Amino acid sequence: MLELQRQAGLSIFTDGELRRDSYMTHLYEAVQGFQEEYPIREERLPDGGRQRVELHTKPVVAKLKPKGRIAGDEAEFMLKHSPGRFKITQHSPAQAFGWQKAVSSAAYPTIDECRDDMTAIVREELKALAAQGVTYLQMDEGLSGGFVRDGWREQQIVEGNDPEKLLSAAIESENSCWDAVPDGVIKATHICRGNRTATGGGSGGYEWVAERAFGQIRVDRFLLEYDTERAGGFEPLRFVPKGKIVVLGLISTKTPLLEVQDDLIRRIEEASRYCPLEQMALSPQCGFQSAANPDGAFMTINDQKRKLDLLIETARKVWG
């Protein structure tokens, strides 16, 4: 995986999270308090059929307590083997994923209490990673899911929740973690829109969260998924402050179909109407696979290589 990235010409490396069965596995192995098994849910496919899908998020059933490092082994491997600067990704505690009132309330009567404990655990892991020598840290899914899904705010109001307060709590949770990371470490947050090929992941633009998220979350880079129309337009990028970088996820990781370079350049030019070109970068929309067992079409190594080659060639053509 590292050699593939080096050959493509990447300057920031990742181990591909290959030590995780899913993007959350390392958290479940290092923290007690989650249900033992992954839940199974039946979902309707676009063609009208149904498929049983193993979810990646386990519900919280007891008090959360760390029992070991979350990503220490990943950092150790990369410190020994990475050809250059690398990043380690963590799941954001912002939404307290896994808190479900029906099964979690005995341990945490409110989602806020659960979020507080999750935040403390992730904050300590980020501090440990920085102390270990990691100089690029990324948190995923802090404002994913409902925050950027059409109809979510209206549903929260129906359920008696204040979506503005939920957004504030999510931002405060991320900042609590980032404030513990020393200067000199690149800080990035990824707003994921779902990477499973068999299910949609929801549609909705970034407009509602943009001004507050870009202006208040204390990171250097925002990684946004823009590979399909479900993410909306580029207008929210007008809120990106000077000095911040927004990384456009224009290259899909959900299909082996290779994008057309002229189309990518056209979309970058369109985005530059709202954010200066020097404050933008290009990336795949997400990781090439979110779990060891794919639930739909997946890509071969050659497919991935073609995507990475296109990424580098396009970035060089646009930014030099």
Sequence and secondary structure as in RCSB ss.txt:
>XXXX:A:sequence
MLELQRQAGLSIFTDGELRRDSYMTHLYEAVQGFQEEYPIREERLPDGGRQRVELHTKPVVAKLKPKGRIAGDEA
EFMLKHSPGRFKITQHSPAQAFGWQKAVSSAAYPTIDECRDDMTAIVREELKALAAQGVTYLQMDEGLSGGFVRD
GWREQQIVEGNDPEKLLSAAIESENSCWDAVPDGVIKATHICRGNRTATGGGSGGYEWVAERAFGQIRVDRFLLE
YDTERAGGFEPLRFVPKGKIVVLGLISTKTPLLEVQDDLIRRIEEASRYCPLEQMALSPQCGFQSAANPDGAFMT
INDQKRKLDLLIETARKVWG
>XXXX:A:secstr
 HHHHHHHT SSB  TTTT SBTTHHHHHHEEEE SS  EEEEE TTS EEEEE S   EEEEEEE S SSHHHH
HHHHHH SS B EEEE  TT TT  HHHHTTT SSHHHHHHHHHHHHHHHHHHHHHHT  EEEEE TT GGGGST
THHHHHHHTT  HHHHHHHHHHHHHHHHTTS TTSEEEEEE     TTS      SHHHHHHHHHHS  SEEEEE
 SSGGG  SGGGGG  TT EEEEEEE SS      HHHHHHHHHHHTTTS GGGEEEEESS S SBSS SS    
HHHHHHHHHHHHHHHHHHH 
